[in-house]
Amino acid sequence: MGSAFHRPVTDNQGVMDLRPVLALGLVLLLGACGSGDTPDAGPPGSGFCEPPLSVCGSECVSTDNDPNHCGRCNQACPSGTFCDLGRCAALCQEGTVECGASCADLMTDRRHCGACDRPCSGDRMCVGGQCACPSGTTNCDGACVDLLSSRANCGACNRACDSDEVCNQGDCTCAAGARESSCNDGVDDDCDEFVDCADPDCNGSTRPCNGVCGVGIETCQAAGTWGACSGGDGSGEVCGDGIDQDCDGNDQRMPDGYEPNDTCGACTLLPGTDLDVTISASFDSVDDPVDCFKFNADDSNSYQEVIFLQLTEIPANNDYDLYLYANEADCNARVPLASSTALGALPEQLEWGEAFGASDSGTYYIRVVRFAGQSCTQGYRLLIRGLD
């Protein structure tokens, strides 16, 4: 690294220029008499930067070597001096080098890792002059993840847990409060040893059957068994119940303006970016179990932003669930960023905070899942905010 201190500045006659030193003395004197103000707490709703950086206004800075925020926010060093360990100095100490107006330790400085102006991206740390994932995390496709708790990388990279599971110490296990996600697949989805209709979660759910006029429905009873098949009988048509009451060969449908949007590949794109909008929608029949929407988000702010979703006005005797996904692949794989599965017609609400230090711009996917009940004459309201 060379000598302990850099050569003092001299004029062309060899006389030492003491102006930077005098300027430093004045800065230190003024600092000693300062008001003792604390650093800027950052923008509303933020207040957090990845250590060892600090929030100054809308930026994440190192007060150890930032010449504009030396020691604290908005304390700038005079021209000709350096910010070294939070103090303005005329010379960089041994073990650090000049990087612009900063004194940087190239072995540990995340903004100058191994060389000046070579920053570590995301939440990577600078270790021995090399950018590396923090202790306890692993590099999975460019992201530093905790294999003991990451649902998308549980125990190993790209080993995802199911939507009703959590990653516990590297193993996918059923999440607390998980529900029987399907009542007609022969699988114990919530690990409670009750399958399909035998699970109390499925009480009131329906499935197709062959009725008088063809396809009808049967309902899961409280006793845990399927009831009698209700087929068409020539009476007036009831929209969305899956029964051809008038025996005309069709169950009445009333699609909304977003159909068809029953799959992740057919999600309806809502216009705009970083939406703050409420939409009204409905399921058009009992055969329409999912409504899918997608929206674009722009991660343009330096502080942590969130996506907020709220599902309200769920029809009585219906049970809808709400899921948020990072992209179409995760939507198809049923690996949500967040979910809300309140019982019955209670409102659903979820909030997801973006990862700090990495861009989370992209197209996000929303699935509204009709878990039980049916109504195509009554809709629901979906509030979408994000990234915000």
C-alpha positions in Angstrom: 0.0 0.0 0.0 3.1 2.3 0.2 4.1 4.7 3.0 1.9 5.6 5.9 1.1 9.0 4.5 1.0 10.6 1.1 3.5 13.4 0.2 2.3 16.9 1.3 1.4 19.3 -1.5 4.2 21.9 -2.3 4.3 24.9 -4.7 6.7 25.1 -7.6 9.5 26.6 -5.3 9.3 23.5 -3.0 7.5 25.4 -0.2 4.9 23.3 1.6 1.3 24.5 1.0 -0.4 24.5 4.4 -3.8 25.7 3.2 -5.5 22.3 3.3 -4.2 21.7 6.9 -5.4 25.1 8.0 -8.8 24.5 6.4 -9.0 21.1 8.2 -8.4 22.8 11.5 -11.2 25.3 10.9 -13.6 22.5 10.0 -12.7 20.5 13.1 -13.1 23.6 15.3 -16.5 24.4 13.8 -17.6 20.8 14.1 -16.6 20.8 17.8 -19.0 23.8 18.3 -21.8 22.3 16.2 -25.4 21.9 17.3 -25.1 18.1 17.7 -27.9 17.5 15.1 -28.4 13.8 14.2 -28.1 12.6 10.6 -31.0 13.0 8.3 -33.5 10.2 8.9 -34.2 9.8 5.2 -37.4 10.0 3.2 -40.8 9.2 4.7 -41.3 5.5 4.9 -37.6 4.7 4.4 -35.1 5.1 7.2 -33.1 2.0 6.3 -29.9 1.4 4.3 -27.9 -1.9 4.0 -25.1 -1.7 6.6 -22.6 -0.1 6.8 -24.3 2.6 4.7 -26.5 5.3 6.3 -29.5 7.2 5.1 -28.8 10.9 4.1 -31.8 12.5 2.5 -32.8 10.1 -0.3 -29.4 8.5 -0.6 -27.5 5.6 1.1 -24.0 6.8 1.8 -20.9 5.9 3.8 -20.3 8.6 6.4 -16.8 7.0 6.9 -15.5 8.2 3.5 -18.1 10.3 1.7 -16.7 13.8 1.2 -20.2 15.3 1.1 -21.4 13.5 4.2 -18.2 13.0 6.3 -19.0 11.8 9.8 -22.6 12.8 9.4 -25.1 13.9 6.7 -24.5 17.1 4.8 -21.1 17.7 6.4 -18.8 18.3 3.4 -15.0 18.3 3.4 -13.2 21.4 2.1 -11.5 21.2 -1.3 -8.1 19.5 -1.1 -9.0 17.3 1.8 -10.3 13.7 2.1 -13.0 12.0 4.2 -11.2 9.4 6.2 -13.0 7.4 8.9 -15.7 10.1 9.3 -13.2 13.0 9.6 -11.9 15.5 7.0 -8.1 15.0 6.7 -5.3 16.3 4.5 -3.8 12.8 4.1 -5.2 9.2 3.9 -4.1 6.9 6.6 -2.0 3.8 6.0 -4.1 0.9 4.6 -6.4 3.3 2.6 -6.0 4.9 -0.8 -7.3 8.0 -2.5 -10.5 7.3 -4.4 -11.6 10.7 -5.6 -12.1 12.7 -2.4 -12.5 9.6 -0.3 -10.0 7.5 1.6 -11.0 3.9 0.9 -9.9 0.5 2.2 -10.0 -1.6 -1.0 -10.3 -4.8 1.1 -13.6 -3.9 2.7 -15.2 -0.8 1.0 -18.4 -1.9 -0.9 -18.1 1.1 -3.2 -14.4 0.6 -3.9 -13.9 -3.2 -3.7 -10.4 -4.2 -4.9 -10.1 -0.9 -6.9 -11.5 2.6 -6.9 -15.0 2.9 -8.3 -15.7 -0.8 -8.4 -18.8 -1.2 -6.3 -20.4 -4.4 -5.0 -24.0 -4.8 -6.3 -27.1 -5.6 -4.3 -26.4 -6.7 -0.7 -23.0 -8.1 -1.5 -20.1 -7.3 0.9 -16.5 -6.6 0.1 -14.3 -9.3 1.6 -10.6 -9.3 0.9 -11.1 -7.0 -2.1 -13.7 -9.3 -3.7 -17.5 -8.8 -3.8 -19.2 -11.8 -2.0 -22.5 -12.7 -0.5 -22.9 -11.9 3.2 -22.2 -14.7 5.7 -25.1 -17.1 5.9 -26.3 -16.5 2.3 -25.5 -18.2 -1.0 -25.3 -16.9 -4.6 -28.4 -18.2 -6.5 -28.6 -16.9 -10.0 -27.0 -13.6 -9.0 -29.0 -13.1 -5.8 -27.7 -13.6 -2.2 -30.3 -15.8 -0.5 -30.6 -17.7 2.8 -31.0 -21.3 1.9 -32.4 -22.0 5.3 -35.5 -19.7 4.9 -35.9 -18.9 1.2 -39.1 -20.4 -0.2 -37.8 -20.2 -3.7 -34.4 -21.7 -2.8 -35.1 -24.0 0.1 -32.0 -26.0 1.0 -30.5 -25.5 -2.5 -30.7 -23.0 -5.3 -34.0 -23.1 -7.3 -35.6 -25.7 -5.0 -39.0 -24.0 -4.5 -41.6 -24.8 -1.8 -45.3 -25.2 -2.7 -47.6 -22.2 -2.1 -48.9 -23.6 1.2 -45.4 -24.4 2.5 -42.6 -22.5 4.2 -38.9 -23.1 4.2 -37.8 -24.1 7.7 -34.1 -24.7 8.2 -33.7 -25.7 4.5 -36.8 -28.1 4.4 -40.2 -27.3 2.9 -42.9 -27.8 5.6 -46.6 -26.9 5.8 -47.1 -23.3 6.7 -49.0 -22.4 9.9 -52.6 -21.7 9.0 -52.3 -23.5 5.6 -55.5 -24.6 4.0 -56.6 -27.5 1.8 -55.9 -25.7 -1.5 -57.8 -28.1 -3.7 -60.8 -30.2 -2.6 -60.8 -32.7 -5.4 -57.2 -33.7 -6.0 -56.6 -36.6 -3.5 -53.8 -34.6 -1.8 -53.5 -33.5 1.8 -52.5 -30.0 0.9 -52.2 -28.6 4.5 -50.6 -31.6 6.2 -53.5 -32.1 8.7 -54.2 -35.7 7.7 -57.6 -34.8 6.2 -57.9 -35.0 2.4 -60.3 -33.1 0.1 -63.9 -33.1 1.3 -62.9 -34.8 4.6 -61.0 -31.6 5.5 -63.2 -29.0 7.3 -61.6 -26.4 5.0 -63.6 -27.9 2.1 -67.0 -27.5 3.7 -69.3 -25.8 1.2 -67.0 -26.3 -1.8 -68.4 -27.8 -5.0 -67.3 -30.1 -7.8 -68.9 -31.2 -11.2 -71.1 -34.2 -11.4 -73.6 -35.7 -13.9 -77.1 -34.4 -13.2 -80.6 -34.7 -14.8 -79.7 -32.5 -17.8 -76.1 -33.4 -17.9 -73.4 -31.8 -15.8 -74.5 -30.6 -12.4 -72.7 -30.0 -9.1 -72.4 -31.6 -5.7 -71.5 -29.9 -2.5 -69.1 -30.9 0.3 -71.2 -31.4 3.5 -70.2 -30.5 7.0 -70.0 -34.3 7.7 -67.0 -34.5 5.3 -68.9 -36.2 2.5 -70.1 -35.1 -0.9 -73.8 -34.4 -1.2 -76.2 -35.5 -3.9 -75.7 -34.3 -7.5 -77.9 -31.4 -8.3 -78.6 -31.3 -12.1 -81.0 -29.3 -14.2 -84.7 -29.7 -13.6 -86.3 -27.3 -16.2 -86.6 -24.4 -13.7 -85.3 -20.9 -14.2 -81.5 -20.6 -14.9 -79.3 -19.5 -12.0 -76.2 -17.7 -13.2 -72.9 -19.2 -12.2 -74.0 -22.2 -10.1 -72.8 -24.8 -12.7 -76.3 -26.3 -13.2 -78.2 -26.2 -16.4 -81.6 -25.6 -14.7 -83.5 -24.9 -17.9 -82.0 -27.9 -19.7 -80.8 -25.9 -22.7 -77.4 -27.5 -22.6 -75.6 -24.4 -21.1 -75.0 -22.9 -17.8 -75.5 -19.1 -18.0 -72.4 -17.0 -17.9 -71.9 -13.2 -17.3 -68.3 -12.4 -18.1 -66.8 -9.1 -17.0 -64.6 -6.8 -19.1 -61.4 -8.6 -17.9 -62.3 -12.1 -19.2 -60.8 -14.4 -20.4 -58.2 -14.2 -17.6 -58.4 -17.6 -15.9 -54.7 -18.6 -16.2 -51.3 -16.9 -15.6 -50.7 -16.9 -19.4 -54.0 -15.1 -20.0 -53.6 -12.5 -17.2 -55.2 -9.1 -18.0 -52.6 -6.3 -18.1 -53.9 -3.2 -16.2 -52.7 0.0 -17.8 -50.2 2.3 -16.2 -47.1 1.9 -14.0 -46.9 1.8 -10.2 -50.7 1.7 -10.0 -52.9 3.2 -7.4 -56.2 1.9 -8.6 -59.4 0.0 -7.5 -61.1 -2.2 -10.0 -64.4 -4.0 -9.9 -64.6 -7.6 -11.3 -66.4 -10.9 -10.9 -66.3 -14.6 -11.6 -68.5 -15.4 -14.6 -69.6 -18.9 -13.4 -68.8 -21.7 -11.1 -66.4 -23.0 -13.8 -64.3 -19.8 -13.5 -62.2 -20.4 -10.3 -59.5 -17.8 -11.0 -59.2 -14.2 -12.1 -55.6 -13.1 -13.0 -54.3 -9.6 -13.4 -50.9 -8.2 -14.0 -49.3 -4.7 -13.7 -46.0 -3.0 -14.4 -43.9 -1.5 -11.6 -40.9 0.8 -11.7 -38.4 0.6 -8.9 -37.0 4.2 -9.4 -36.7 5.3 -5.7 -33.6 4.7 -3.5 -35.7 3.7 -0.5 -37.6 0.5 0.1 -41.0 0.5 -1.7 -44.0 -1.8 -1.1 -46.8 -3.4 -3.1 -50.2 -3.3 -1.3 -53.3 -5.3 -2.4 -56.7 -5.4 -0.8 -59.7 -7.6 -1.8 -63.1 -6.4 -0.5 -66.9 -6.8 -1.2 -66.6 -10.6 -1.5 -70.1 -11.9 -1.9 -71.8 -13.5 1.2 -71.2 -17.3 1.5 -68.2 -17.1 -0.8 -64.5 -17.4 0.1 -61.9 -15.8 -2.1 -58.1 -15.8 -1.6 -55.4 -13.4 -2.9 -51.9 -14.1 -4.2 -49.0 -11.9 -5.5 -46.2 -13.2 -7.8 -43.0 -11.7 -9.1 -43.4 -12.9 -12.6 -45.4 -15.3 -14.9 -43.1 -18.3 -14.1 -43.7 -18.0 -10.4 -47.4 -17.6 -11.1 -47.5 -20.8 -13.0 -45.3 -22.6 -10.4 -47.6 -21.2 -7.6 -44.6 -19.6 -5.7 -46.1 -16.3 -4.4 -44.3 -13.3 -2.9 -47.2 -12.9 -0.5 -50.7 -14.3 0.0 -53.9 -13.7 2.0 -56.3 -16.6 2.8 -58.8 -15.2 5.3 -61.8 -17.4 6.0 -65.2 -16.8 4.3 -66.1 -13.5 2.9 -63.7 -11.6 5.1 -61.6 -9.0 3.2 -58.2 -10.2 2.0 -55.1 -7.9 2.4 -51.4 -8.3 1.7 -48.3 -6.2 1.6 -44.9 -7.0 0.1 -41.7 -5.0 0.6 -39.1 -5.0 -2.2 -35.5 -6.3 -1.7 -33.1 -3.5 -0.9 -30.1 -2.8 -3.1 -31.5 -4.5 -6.2 -34.0 -3.4 -8.9 -37.5 -4.8 -8.5 -38.9 -3.3 -11.6 -41.0 -5.6 -13.7 -44.4 -7.1 -14.3 -46.2 -8.5 -11.2 -49.0 -11.0 -11.3 -52.1 -11.2 -9.1 -54.4 -14.2 -8.7 -57.9 -13.9 -7.1 -58.9 -17.5 -6.4 -62.5 -18.5 -5.7 -62.0 -21.1 -2.9 -65.7 -21.7 -2.1 -69.1 -20.5 -3.3 -70.0 -18.9 -6.6 -71.7 -15.8 -7.8 -71.6 -14.2 -11.2 -74.2 -11.5 -10.4 -72.1 -10.1 -7.5 -68.6 -8.8 -8.0 -65.6 -7.9 -5.8 -63.3 -4.9 -5.6 -59.5 -5.1 -5.8 -57.3 -2.3 -4.7 -53.7 -2.3 -6.2 -50.9 0.0 -5.0 -47.3 -0.5 -6.0 -44.5 0.0 -6.1 -45.1 2.9 -3.7 
